[in-house]
Amino acid sequence: MTLIYRGKTKDVYENSNGTYTLKFKDSATGKDGVFDPGENAVGLEIEGLGRESLRLSKYFFEIINRAGIPNHYVESDINAATMTVLPGAAFGNGIEFICRLRADGSFVRRYGAYICHGAKLDSVVEVTIKDDERKDPPINKDALLALKIMTENEYETCKDLTIKITKLIAEELAAKGLELYDIKYEFGISGGKVILIDEFSAGVMRVYKEGKPVPPMELAKYF
């Protein structure tokens, strides 16, 4: 394996057969030692988080595989905290689609004059650019097209998949007495087709139980 990228929560290696290996780390996004999936910097280390994040990813990727949703997942090794994936070219330098079922995080910080924390939302989809220097700024469809980051058809496909996948994840969590507030996804292109890439973990979603946020290691215990 050849290391090609060191990320905040995962390192990426290229394999000789054309696949990639994602090595999950115990680092988590947050601020001042407090976990927050909405932050774009490492804020703390949680022992064992890499393996548990991979466990969640494996669980949910198998669900969307059964649903016939195209994605990059191949296999995983929980003990080694590694996941093998197919190659997928990111849009631009990477963008994220966020689906919001309840108001939380940056949505409340931006629109607090109009909505309160925890208010229900009808699968509101937002898009942000992955750009640590500019703190992952939001971007709309018109700007994505103007900057030639993606085509209109690619945008609509990603948006539709975002809503469809969120419904599956929310239903799975609800069956365990948990409520999904929001979740973010990354998509890429493989063989001319839009596919889901990256991961499913506590680092990409906000989950609540009885009105209180579920910590990342506690979330993993449900699966």
C-alpha positions in Angstrom: 0.0 0.0 0.0 1.1 3.5 -0.8 0.1 6.4 1.5 -1.4 9.1 -0.7 -3.3 11.3 1.8 -3.4 12.0 5.5 -6.8 13.2 6.7 -8.2 14.4 10.0 -9.9 11.1 10.9 -8.7 8.7 8.1 -5.5 8.1 6.1 -5.9 6.9 2.5 -3.6 4.3 0.8 -3.6 3.2 -2.8 -3.4 -0.6 -3.4 -1.7 -2.3 -6.3 -5.0 -3.7 -7.6 -6.5 -0.2 -8.1 -8.6 -0.1 -4.9 -7.9 2.1 -1.9 -7.6 1.4 1.8 -9.0 3.8 4.3 -7.3 3.6 7.7 -9.7 4.9 10.4 -8.0 6.9 13.3 -9.0 7.6 16.8 -9.1 11.4 16.2 -12.5 13.2 16.2 -13.6 16.6 15.0 -14.5 19.1 17.7 -13.4 22.2 19.6 -11.8 22.6 23.0 -12.0 18.9 23.7 -15.7 18.6 22.9 -16.9 16.3 20.1 -18.8 18.1 17.3 -19.3 16.5 13.8 -19.9 20.0 12.4 -16.3 21.2 13.2 -13.7 20.9 10.5 -10.7 20.5 12.8 -9.5 17.6 15.0 -10.5 18.5 18.6 -9.9 15.3 20.6 -8.7 11.7 20.6 -11.0 8.9 21.7 -9.4 5.5 22.2 -11.0 2.9 20.0 -13.0 5.4 18.0 -11.4 4.3 14.7 -12.6 0.7 15.0 -16.1 1.8 16.1 -16.4 4.3 13.3 -15.5 1.5 10.9 -18.1 -0.8 12.5 -20.8 1.8 11.9 -19.6 2.4 8.3 -19.7 -1.3 7.6 -23.2 -1.7 9.0 -24.7 1.2 7.0 -22.9 0.5 3.8 -24.3 -3.0 3.8 -27.8 -1.6 4.3 -27.4 0.8 1.3 -25.9 -2.0 -0.8 -29.1 -4.1 -0.1 -31.1 -1.0 -1.3 -29.1 -1.0 -4.5 -27.5 2.5 -4.0 -24.2 2.8 -5.8 -21.2 3.3 -3.5 -17.5 2.6 -3.1 -17.6 0.0 -0.3 -15.8 -3.3 -0.9 -14.9 -4.9 2.5 -13.6 -4.0 5.9 -11.3 -5.3 8.7 -12.6 -4.2 12.0 -9.5 -5.3 14.0 -7.2 -3.4 11.7 -9.6 -0.4 11.4 -9.4 -0.5 7.6 -11.9 -0.3 4.8 -11.2 -1.3 1.2 -13.0 0.9 -1.3 -13.3 1.4 -5.1 -11.8 4.6 -6.6 -14.2 7.5 -7.0 -13.2 11.0 -8.3 -14.5 13.7 -6.0 -16.3 16.8 -7.3 -13.9 19.6 -7.4 -11.7 19.4 -4.3 -14.6 17.7 -2.4 -18.1 18.8 -1.5 -20.5 17.6 1.1 -24.3 17.2 0.9 -26.0 17.7 4.3 -29.5 16.5 5.0 -31.2 18.1 8.0 -34.2 16.6 9.8 -34.0 18.9 12.8 -32.3 22.2 13.3 -28.8 21.9 14.9 -25.2 23.1 14.6 -24.4 25.7 11.9 -28.0 25.8 10.7 -29.1 27.3 14.0 -26.1 29.6 14.2 -26.9 30.9 10.7 -30.7 31.1 11.0 -31.3 31.4 14.7 -33.5 34.5 14.1 -36.0 32.2 12.3 -35.7 28.8 14.0 -34.8 27.2 17.3 -32.6 24.3 18.1 -34.4 20.9 17.5 -37.1 22.3 15.3 -38.3 19.8 12.7 -37.1 20.2 9.1 -38.4 18.4 6.1 -35.2 16.8 4.8 -33.5 20.2 4.0 -30.5 19.6 1.8 -27.5 21.9 2.0 -24.1 21.7 0.2 -20.7 22.9 1.5 -17.3 23.0 -0.1 -14.5 21.0 1.7 -12.1 23.8 2.4 -10.5 24.0 5.9 -9.0 27.4 5.3 -12.4 28.9 4.5 -14.2 26.8 7.1 -16.2 24.7 4.6 -18.4 27.5 3.2 -22.0 26.7 1.9 -22.5 26.8 -1.8 -25.7 26.7 -3.8 -26.6 24.9 -7.0 -26.1 28.0 -9.3 -22.6 28.5 -7.9 -21.7 24.8 -8.3 -22.7 25.0 -12.0 -21.0 28.3 -12.6 -17.8 27.0 -11.1 -18.1 23.8 -13.2 -17.7 21.7 -10.0 -20.6 19.5 -11.2 -23.4 19.4 -13.8 -27.0 20.0 -13.1 -27.8 16.3 -13.5 -25.0 15.4 -11.1 -26.3 17.8 -8.6 -29.9 16.5 -8.8 -28.7 12.9 -8.5 -26.6 13.7 -5.4 -29.5 15.6 -3.8 -32.0 12.7 -4.6 -29.5 10.1 -3.2 -29.0 12.3 -0.1 -32.7 12.3 0.8 -33.1 8.6 -0.1 -30.1 7.4 2.0 -31.1 9.7 4.9 -34.5 8.0 5.1 -32.8 4.6 5.3 -30.4 5.7 8.0 -33.1 7.5 10.0 -35.4 4.5 9.9 -32.5 2.2 11.1 -31.7 4.5 14.0 -35.4 4.9 14.9 -35.7 1.1 15.3 -33.1 1.4 18.0 -34.8 4.3 19.8 -32.5 6.9 18.3 -33.3 10.0 16.3 -31.2 11.4 13.4 -30.9 15.2 13.4 -28.6 15.6 10.5 -26.1 13.8 8.4 -23.5 14.6 5.7 -22.3 12.7 2.7 -19.7 12.8 0.0 -20.2 11.7 -3.5 -17.9 11.0 -6.4 -17.8 9.7 -10.0 -16.8 6.2 -10.9 -17.3 4.9 -14.4 -19.4 7.9 -15.3 -21.8 7.2 -12.5 -22.4 9.1 -9.2 -21.6 6.9 -6.2 -21.5 7.5 -2.5 -18.0 7.6 -1.0 -16.3 8.3 2.3 -17.9 6.8 5.5 -20.8 6.5 7.9 -19.9 7.2 11.5 -20.6 9.4 14.5 -18.3 11.9 12.8 -20.8 12.5 9.9 -24.1 12.6 11.8 -25.8 14.0 14.8 -27.9 11.4 16.7 -30.1 12.1 19.7 -31.8 9.9 22.3 -34.6 11.3 24.4 -33.5 14.9 23.5 -29.8 14.4 24.3 -26.9 14.0 21.9 -25.5 10.5 21.7 -21.7 10.5 22.1 -19.7 8.7 19.4 -18.6 5.7 21.4 -22.1 5.2 22.8 -23.6 5.3 19.3 -21.3 2.5 18.2 -22.6 0.3 21.0 -26.0 0.1 19.4 -24.5 -1.6 16.4 
